[in-house]
């Protein structure tokens, strides 16, 4: 973990920026979450970029929950480009690329908002399996489409199906062909899984952690690959919930001025809020520069050859 700070560390050092009279204020974690979310959305700071190995794929890969997007990638030790969802629809693009094709020479961004790691291949009922009996009697709401592609509604006419967990497994009576959304309670204590059931065949399509109340993942089309894909990924903002959670970016000075910016903003002092946030970004830039050391940047000067493969430009 590329940070030295936990929530408890930040609380001890920075509680006075939230409530100077109460080190244990319940407002501290929501405030620090808001600051961290703004930081992660504002630049590539120390601790926000990680090397991630994506497994062998049979069509697409779904990023782990901790990552927002792929910044760069290589396959079989060679770099390849990443194209947007518009690639298949561009005038000079390849047209529709089937998931069953071999790796097409590019990584195609399919976007964010996928709530399962895998799709349902054959419509079936869904099964929720909790990791511990302590998570029994909690309600998880599942959104999706039935076997005919129609939106699923509850008996009361509300979109989605509420499922109450048991100490082991619980199956829906409703058949799903697609899962489009999940709402889980914030008090889940252990990981849990979602599977599709077709007779005696049970296929897991999702694994979820405590704190994932509205799971969403980023997905890329890869075609069929014979080797894992090596990537550099950008971190997704994951809300902090416990005093032992790691805080990223882990820069106390930046966090202090981020909290000041929030306080000024809430008081309607927008000029002071903007100045405080700019100061916070200055601290993050200084830390990022120090972390890079003497590493030289590499110009990304390439043109795309056969099947989109990138070819370096030499001088």
C-alpha positions in Angstrom: 0.0 0.0 0.0 1.6 3.2 -1.2 0.6 5.4 1.8 1.7 5.7 5.4 -1.6 7.0 6.8 -4.6 5.4 8.2 -7.9 7.0 9.1 -6.8 6.9 12.8 -3.6 8.7 11.9 -5.5 11.4 10.0 -8.0 11.8 12.8 -5.3 12.4 15.4 -3.6 15.0 13.3 -6.5 16.7 11.6 -9.6 16.4 13.7 -9.5 20.1 14.6 -10.2 20.9 10.9 -13.6 19.2 11.3 -14.6 19.7 15.0 -12.0 21.1 17.3 -14.0 20.0 20.4 -14.4 16.3 19.5 -11.6 14.1 18.3 -14.1 11.3 17.8 -16.6 13.3 15.7 -18.7 11.2 13.4 -18.3 13.9 10.7 -14.6 13.2 10.3 -14.8 10.1 8.0 -17.4 11.7 5.7 -15.3 14.8 5.4 -12.0 13.0 4.7 -13.9 10.8 2.2 -15.1 13.9 0.3 -11.5 15.3 0.2 -10.0 12.1 -1.0 -12.6 11.7 -3.7 -11.8 15.2 -5.0 -8.0 14.5 -4.9 -8.3 11.2 -6.8 -10.5 12.9 -9.5 -7.9 15.8 -9.8 -4.7 14.1 -10.9 -2.3 11.2 -10.7 -0.8 11.4 -7.3 1.5 9.2 -5.3 -0.4 6.0 -4.5 -3.0 6.3 -7.2 -1.3 4.2 -9.9 -0.7 0.5 -9.5 0.7 -2.4 -11.6 -2.1 -4.9 -12.1 -2.0 -8.3 -13.8 -5.3 -9.1 -15.5 -6.0 -12.9 -15.9 -6.3 -14.8 -19.2 -9.6 -13.8 -20.8 -12.3 -15.4 -22.9 -13.7 -12.2 -24.2 -13.4 -9.4 -21.7 -11.8 -8.5 -18.3 -13.4 -6.7 -15.4 -11.2 -4.5 -13.3 -11.1 -5.2 -9.5 -13.1 -2.8 -7.5 -10.0 -0.8 -6.4 -9.3 0.4 -10.0 -11.1 3.0 -12.2 -9.3 2.5 -15.5 -6.3 1.1 -17.4 -3.7 3.8 -18.2 -1.4 1.6 -20.3 -1.0 -2.1 -21.1 1.2 -4.8 -22.5 0.5 -8.3 -23.8 3.1 -11.0 -24.3 5.8 -8.4 -23.3 4.8 -5.9 -26.1 2.9 -2.6 -25.5 -0.5 -2.2 -27.2 -2.9 0.8 -27.4 -6.2 1.3 -25.5 -9.1 2.5 -27.5 -12.4 4.1 -26.4 -15.9 2.6 -26.8 -16.2 4.6 -30.0 -13.4 2.6 -31.7 -15.8 0.0 -33.2 -18.1 2.7 -34.5 -15.5 5.1 -36.0 -15.4 5.6 -39.8 -11.9 4.0 -40.0 -12.5 1.5 -37.3 -12.8 -2.3 -37.4 -16.5 -2.5 -37.0 -17.9 -4.9 -34.4 -15.3 -7.2 -32.8 -16.6 -10.5 -31.5 -15.6 -11.6 -28.0 -14.7 -15.0 -29.5 -11.9 -13.6 -31.6 -8.3 -13.8 -30.5 -6.7 -10.7 -29.0 -7.3 -8.0 -31.6 -4.2 -6.0 -30.9 -5.9 -3.4 -28.8 -7.7 -3.1 -25.5 -11.2 -1.8 -26.1 -12.8 0.3 -23.3 -16.4 -0.9 -22.6 -17.0 1.7 -19.9 -17.9 1.7 -16.3 -21.1 0.7 -14.4 -20.9 -3.1 -14.6 -22.1 -4.6 -11.3 -20.8 -8.2 -11.8 -17.4 -9.5 -12.8 -19.0 -11.9 -15.4 -22.2 -11.9 -17.4 -25.0 -14.4 -17.3 -24.5 -16.8 -20.1 -27.9 -18.6 -19.8 -30.8 -17.1 -17.9 -31.5 -18.6 -14.5 -32.3 -17.8 -11.0 -29.8 -16.0 -8.8 -28.1 -17.3 -5.6 -26.7 -15.1 -2.8 -24.1 -16.9 -0.6 -22.9 -15.1 2.5 -19.5 -15.6 3.9 -20.7 -15.9 7.5 -23.9 -16.5 9.4 -23.5 -13.0 10.9 -24.7 -11.6 7.6 -28.1 -13.4 7.7 -31.4 -11.5 7.6 -29.9 -8.6 5.6 -31.7 -7.3 2.5 -29.9 -7.1 -0.8 -31.7 -5.5 -3.8 -31.0 -6.9 -7.2 -31.9 -5.1 -10.5 -32.0 -6.7 -13.9 -33.9 -8.2 -16.8 -35.9 -11.3 -17.0 -35.6 -14.1 -19.6 -37.4 -12.0 -22.2 -35.3 -8.9 -21.6 -38.0 -7.1 -19.6 -37.1 -5.0 -16.6 -37.7 -6.8 -13.3 -40.1 -5.3 -10.7 -41.1 -6.4 -7.3 -44.6 -7.4 -6.3 -45.2 -3.8 -5.1 -44.3 -2.3 -8.5 -40.9 -1.1 -7.4 -38.0 -1.7 -9.8 -35.7 -4.4 -8.5 -36.1 -7.5 -6.3 -35.4 -7.4 -2.5 -33.7 -10.6 -1.3 -33.3 -11.4 2.4 -30.1 -13.4 3.1 -30.0 -16.5 5.2 -27.1 -18.1 7.2 -26.0 -20.0 4.1 -27.6 -19.5 0.6 -30.8 -18.1 -0.7 -32.1 -18.4 -4.3 -34.5 -16.0 -6.1 -37.6 -17.4 -7.7 -37.3 -14.8 -10.4 -35.3 -15.7 -13.5 -32.6 -13.2 -14.5 -30.9 -12.9 -17.9 -28.9 -9.8 -16.9 -28.0 -8.1 -13.6 -27.9 -4.3 -14.1 -27.6 -3.1 -10.5 -27.0 -4.2 -6.9 -27.8 -2.4 -3.6 -26.2 -4.0 -0.6 -26.6 -2.9 3.1 -23.7 -1.0 4.6 -23.6 -3.4 7.6 -22.4 -6.5 5.7 -19.5 -7.9 7.7 -18.0 -10.5 5.4 -17.6 -11.0 1.6 -20.5 -12.5 -0.2 -21.1 -13.9 -3.7 -23.7 -13.9 -6.4 -24.2 -16.8 -8.8 -26.6 -17.9 -11.5 -28.3 -21.2 -11.1 -29.3 -23.4 -14.1 -30.6 -26.7 -12.7 -27.6 -28.4 -11.0 -25.1 -25.9 -12.5 -24.1 -23.0 -10.3 -21.9 -20.3 -11.9 -20.5 -17.5 -9.8 -20.7 -14.1 -11.5 -19.8 -11.7 -8.7 -17.8 -11.4 -5.5 -18.4 -8.5 -3.1 -16.8 -7.0 -0.1 -18.1 -5.3 3.0 -18.6 -1.6 2.2 -19.6 -2.3 -1.4 -23.1 -0.9 -1.1 -23.4 0.1 -4.8 -20.8 -2.1 -6.7 -19.7 -0.8 -10.1 -16.8 -2.0 -12.2 -14.9 -1.0 -15.3 -14.7 -3.5 -18.2 -12.5 -4.0 -21.2 -12.9 -6.2 -24.3 -9.8 -8.3 -24.9 -10.9 -11.1 -27.2 -9.5 -14.6 -26.3 -6.0 -14.3 -24.7 -3.5 -17.1 -24.0 -1.5 -15.0 -21.5 -2.3 -12.5 -18.7 -2.4 -8.8 -19.6 0.0 -6.5 -17.7 -1.4 -3.1 -17.0 -0.9 0.1 -15.1 -4.3 1.0 -13.5 -5.6 4.2 -12.0 -7.1 3.9 -8.5 -10.9 4.2 -8.0 -12.1 6.2 -5.0 -13.3 3.7 -2.4 -15.0 5.3 0.6 -13.2 4.9 3.9 -15.3 3.2 6.6 -12.9 2.0 9.4 -10.2 3.7 11.5 -7.7 1.1 10.1 -8.4 1.9 6.5 -5.5 3.3 4.4 -5.9 6.9 3.2 -4.9 7.6 -0.4 -3.4 10.1 -1.2 -1.6 9.9 2.1 -0.3 13.5 2.4 -1.2 15.2 5.7 -0.6 18.7 4.5 -2.7 18.2 1.4 -5.5 16.6 3.5 -5.4 19.5 5.9 -5.9 22.1 3.2 -8.5 19.9 1.6 -10.5 19.9 4.8 -10.0 23.7 5.0 -11.4 24.0 1.5 -14.5 22.1 2.5 -15.0 24.3 5.5 -14.7 27.5 3.5 -17.0 26.1 0.8 -19.7 25.2 3.4 -19.4 28.8 4.8 -20.0 30.2 1.3 -16.4 31.6 1.1 -15.7 30.2 -2.4 -12.6 32.2 -3.1 -10.9 31.0 0.0 -12.1 27.5 -0.7 -10.6 27.6 -4.2 -7.3 29.0 -2.8 -7.1 26.3 -0.1 -7.8 23.5 -2.6 -5.1 24.9 -4.9 -2.7 24.8 -2.0 -3.6 21.1 -1.3 -2.9 20.2 -5.0 0.5 22.0 -4.7 1.5 19.7 -1.8 0.3 16.6 -3.8 2.4 17.8 -6.9 5.5 18.3 -4.7 5.1 14.8 -3.3 4.6 13.2 -6.7 7.7 15.0 -8.0 9.8 13.8 -5.1 8.4 10.3 -5.6 9.4 10.2 -9.3 13.0 11.1 -8.4 15.2 11.1 -11.5 12.9 9.0 -13.7 12.6 10.4 -17.2 9.3 10.6 -19.0 9.0 8.7 -22.3 7.3 10.5 -25.2 4.3 8.5 -26.5 5.1 8.9 -30.2 3.6 6.0 -32.0 1.5 5.2 -35.1 -0.8 2.2 -35.4 0.0 -0.6 -37.8 -1.7 -3.8 -38.6 -4.7 -4.7 -36.4 -4.1 -1.6 -34.3 -0.7 -2.7 -32.9 1.4 0.3 -31.9 4.8 0.8 -33.5 7.4 3.0 -31.8 8.7 6.0 -33.7 12.5 6.0 -33.9 14.8 9.0 -34.6 
